[in-house]
Amino acid sequence: MSRRKDPEGNYVVAMDLETYELLNQSINRLGLDVEFMGNIVVVRDRSWSRINKLVNIARELGINVNDD
């Protein structure tokens, strides 16, 4: 997880498909943008707060979150 933005001004989180399946309901509830790139799912949003909520949900589920 990083607080850096992409060129369009979005915060970005990348995950594998298995992790996406575990977080799918939370991603939808938070209204985050999703892009599929093969076996990788990229989640974007302009709000750091919503991205941080997703990361905290992942941690609560025991998902390993890597900071860069």
ROGUKOL-7107 format. One record per residue: x, y, z of N, C-alpha, C, O in turn; residue number from 1. Coordinates in steps of 0.2 Angstrom, whole numbers, plus 5000, padded with zeros to 4 digits. Example, Ala and Ser with C-alpha at 12.3 -4.5 7.8 and 13.67 -1.06 7.14 Angstrom:
BEGIN
SITE   n_xx   n_yy   n_zz   ca_xx   ca_yy   ca_zz   c_xx   c_yy   c_zz   o_xx   o_yy   o_zz   resi
SITE   5066   4972   5039    5062    4978    5039   5066   4984   5039   5071   4983   5042      1
SITE   5064   4989   5035    5068    4995    5036   5064   5000   5039   5067   5006   5040      2
REM end
This chain:
BEGIN
SITE   n_xx   n_yy   n_zz   ca_xx   ca_yy   ca_zz   c_xx   c_yy   c_zz   o_xx   o_yy   o_zz   resi
SITE   5004   4994   5000    5000    5000    5000   5005   5006   5000   5010   5006   5004      1
SITE   5003   5011   4996    5006    5017    4996   5002   5023   4995   4996   5022   4992      2
SITE   5004   5028   4997    4999    5034    4997   5001   5038   4991   4998   5044   4990      3
SITE   5004   5036   4986    5006    5039    4980   5000   5038   4975   4996   5034   4975      4
SITE   4999   5043   4971    4994    5043    4966   4996   5041   4959   5002   5042   4957      5
SITE   4992   5039   4955    4993    5037    4948   4993   5044   4944   4991   5049   4947      6
SITE   4995   5044   4937    4994    5050    4934   4988   5054   4933   4987   5060   4932      7
SITE   4982   5050   4934    4975    5053    4934   4973   5055   4941   4968   5058   4941      8
SITE   4977   5055   4946    4976    5057    4952   4972   5052   4957   4969   5054   4962      9
SITE   4972   5046   4955    4969    5041    4959   4974   5037   4964   4980   5036   4962     10
SITE   4972   5035   4969    4976    5030    4974   4974   5023   4971   4969   5022   4969     11
SITE   4979   5019   4971    4979    5012    4967   4981   5007   4972   4986   5007   4976     12
SITE   4977   5001   4972    4978    4995    4975   4978   4989   4970   4973   4989   4966     13
SITE   4983   4985   4970    4983    4979    4966   4983   4973   4970   4985   4973   4976     14
SITE   4979   4968   4967    4978    4962    4971   4977   4956   4966   4976   4957   4960     15
SITE   4978   4950   4968    4977    4944    4964   4969   4943   4964   4965   4946   4968     16
SITE   4967   4938   4959    4960    4937    4959   4957   4934   4965   4951   4935   4967     17
SITE   4961   4930   4968    4958    4926    4975   4957   4932   4980   4952   4931   4983     18
SITE   4961   4936   4981    4960    4942    4985   4954   4946   4983   4950   4948   4988     19
SITE   4953   4947   4977    4948    4951    4974   4941   4948   4976   4936   4951   4979     20
SITE   4941   4941   4976    4935    4938    4977   4933   4938   4985   4927   4939   4986     21
SITE   4938   4939   4989    4937    4940    4996   4934   4947   4998   4931   4948   5002     22
SITE   4937   4951   4994    4935    4959    4995   4930   4961   4990   4928   4967   4991     23
SITE   4927   4958   4986    4923    4960    4981   4917   4964   4984   4915   4969   4981     24
SITE   4913   4961   4989    4908    4965    4992   4910   4971   4995   4906   4976   4994     25
SITE   4915   4972   4998    4918    4978    5001   4920   4983   4996   4918   4989   4996     26
SITE   4923   4981   4990    4925    4985    4985   4918   4988   4982   4918   4994   4980     27
SITE   4913   4984   4981    4907    4987    4978   4903   4991   4983   4901   4997   4981     28
SITE   4903   4990   4989    4900    4994    4994   4904   5001   4995   4900   5006   4995     29
SITE   4910   5001   4994    4914    5007    4994   4914   5011   4988   4915   5017   4987     30
SITE   4911   5008   4982    4911    5011    4976   4917   5012   4972   4918   5018   4969     31
SITE   4922   5008   4973    4929    5009    4970   4929   5006   4963   4925   5002   4961     32
SITE   4933   5009   4959    4934    5007    4952   4938   5001   4952   4943   5001   4955     33
SITE   4936   4996   4947    4940    4990    4947   4942   4989   4939   4938   4990   4935     34
SITE   4948   4987   4938    4951    4985    4932   4954   4978   4932   4959   4977   4936     35
SITE   4952   4974   4928    4955    4967    4927   4961   4967   4922   4960   4969   4917     36
SITE   4967   4965   4924    4973    4964    4920   4975   4957   4921   4980   4956   4924     37
SITE   4972   4952   4917    4974    4945    4918   4973   4943   4925   4967   4943   4927     38
SITE   4978   4940   4928    4977    4938    4935   4977   4943   4941   4977   4942   4947     39
SITE   4978   4949   4939    4979    4955    4943   4973   4959   4943   4970   4961   4937     40
SITE   4970   4962   4948    4965    4966    4949   4967   4973   4952   4971   4973   4957     41
SITE   4966   4978   4948    4968    4985    4950   4962   4989   4953   4957   4990   4949     42
SITE   4962   4991   4959    4957    4995    4962   4959   5002   4962   4965   5004   4965     43
SITE   4955   5007   4960    4957    5014    4960   4951   5018   4963   4946   5017   4963     44
SITE   4954   5024   4966    4949    5029    4969   4953   5035   4970   4958   5035   4972     45
SITE   4949   5041   4970    4952    5047    4971   4952   5048   4979   4956   5053   4981     46
SITE   4949   5045   4983    4948    5046    4990   4953   5041   4994   4952   5035   4993     47
SITE   4958   5044   4997    4962    5040    5001   4958   5036   5007   4960   5031   5009     48
SITE   4953   5039   5009    4949    5037    5015   4946   5030   5013   4946   5025   5017     49
SITE   4943   5030   5007    4940    5024    5004   4945   5018   5003   4944   5012   5005     50
SITE   4951   5020   5000    4956    5015    4999   4958   5012   5006   4959   5006   5007     51
SITE   4959   5017   5011    4962    5015    5017   4957   5010   5021   4959   5005   5024     52
SITE   4950   5012   5020    4945    5007    5023   4946   5000   5020   4945   4995   5023     53
SITE   4947   5000   5013    4948    4993    5010   4954   4990   5013   4953   4984   5014     54
SITE   4959   4993   5013    4965    4990    5016   4964   4987   5023   4966   4982   5025     55
SITE   4961   4991   5027    4959    4989    5034   4954   4983   5034   4955   4979   5038     56
SITE   4950   4983   5030    4945    4977    5029   4949   4971   5027   4949   4965   5030     57
SITE   4954   4972   5023    4958    4966    5021   4962   4964   5027   4963   4958   5028     58
SITE   4965   4968   5030    4969    4966    5036   4965   4963   5041   4967   4958   5044     59
SITE   4959   4965   5042    4954    4962    5047   4953   4954   5045   4951   4950   5049     60
SITE   4952   4953   5038    4951    4947    5036   4958   4942   5036   4957   4936   5034     61
SITE   4963   4945   5038    4969    4941    5038   4973   4941   5032   4978   4937   5031     62
SITE   4972   4946   5027    4975    4946    5021   4982   4950   5022   4981   4955   5025     63
SITE   4987   4947   5019    4993    4951    5020   4993   4957   5015   4992   4956   5009     64
SITE   4995   4963   5018    4995    4969    5015   5002   4971   5014   5005   4973   5020     65
SITE   5005   4972   5008    5012    4974    5008   5012   4982   5006   5008   4985   5002     66
SITE   5016   4985   5010    5017    4992    5009   5023   4993   5005   5028   4990   5005     67
SITE   5023   4998   5000    5029    5000    4996   5030   5007   4997   5035   5010   4994     68
REM end
